[in-house]
Amino acid sequence: MKYIFLFILLFCYVFAFYIAGISISLLIAFPLYGYAIINKAYYYNVSTVFKDCYIRNVFLGWWIITLLSIVYPLFFLTFDFSFFRVVGIQIVHLLAAIPVFAYLKYKEYTDRQVLSVFTWIFVVQTLIQCIVVSNPTLSELILYFNKFQPDDVVGPGSMIRGKALSAATTYHLSLVYGIGFIIYIKEFLSQKISLTNVFIGLLIFVGIFFAGRTGFVGVAIGLFSFLISKKVKIYRKIKFAFQLLIILFATIFMLSFILPDFYAFLEEQVFPYAFEFLYSKSKSGQIETASTNHLMEMWNRDFNYVEFLIGSGRYSYENGAYYMHVDPGILRHTLFMGIGGYLCLLFYQLILLPFWKMDKDTRFYYVLIFVYLFVMDFKGCTIGTNKFAFAASLLLSFSYFNLSSSSDRK
């Protein structure tokens, strides 16, 4: 039961799906704060988390970024406070996280337990997506919990994306799937290679098919780290490849014979989207995707390059479209507050994920997560601002600094 409750807690905290329009993370936070009033021991843990050095540093970093979101529009007289609304809401997520973290301390969960269950929530999310996309009734029902607008996604993948029990879907969900895969490499694959562990990784990988291809970058980074790791012997790496092939062929065989309709759905809807870059090679002779082509166009706008240096104080237009119609965070944030402001945002992400304070083994994987988030900032707003990246960074860092004992670390 202890692990089941931890699973429910982390699933709700990370994916934060909606019930009656309210995030489940908030719905959990309120009764936990109430519980602190009547339970002195738990109240002490809540108070301890508020005073924790890591949490105080996050609060300080948030205040600095929030101040910048106000100063730049005032300095340039644009009075565009749309970026303030983006970072301002983080305080709600942080306040909702504190009683959850306090409960982890109160029940004496370890860092290893948290990371293990953190990996499993993606396995279950994948199973949910597989079930939902193959059932039209559930496909409509799931939208009640995530506020996804199907009309916002056109082209390949429009029939399968957004069908997850998660507040944010598409890019955001796929992004955190990549983080989940890197943690999977750390906690499962690097520890033991077995059919079960390989199957867990395969399910996380498959979940990315239904969310968006962003997570594939996290998978690539995670697998690269596994292949170059001196901790894993070469024969174990060969064993992993061999068992992966066994699972793939066995799964394809079973689906094609036992669930032919679902397999046909995969062939017609899922694979053409997930592997669009390979399908395009056979059709046009080029490895490309529609989303990548659209992204590359954003890097060829008629920019005023002085704004990259000092900012413009503009984050969005009056109609809600992003300034210069760009999605990448590195473009959007430097255009708003210049290179100096963007460096502050990078520093804020380092406060959220201070890997240099961690032991050597943990530092290696958390550096990979930071690199992954930075690379993804060239695609969408990620560093310091993405809701899921923020939640995952908070959980992973707090868990390391406050839930581990010396015997847990290597």
Summary of the structure (lengths in Angstrom):
residues: 410
radius of gyration: 21.7
end to end distance: 27.8
largest distance: 66.5
contacts: 1332
relative contact order: 0.12
helix: 74%
strand: 1%
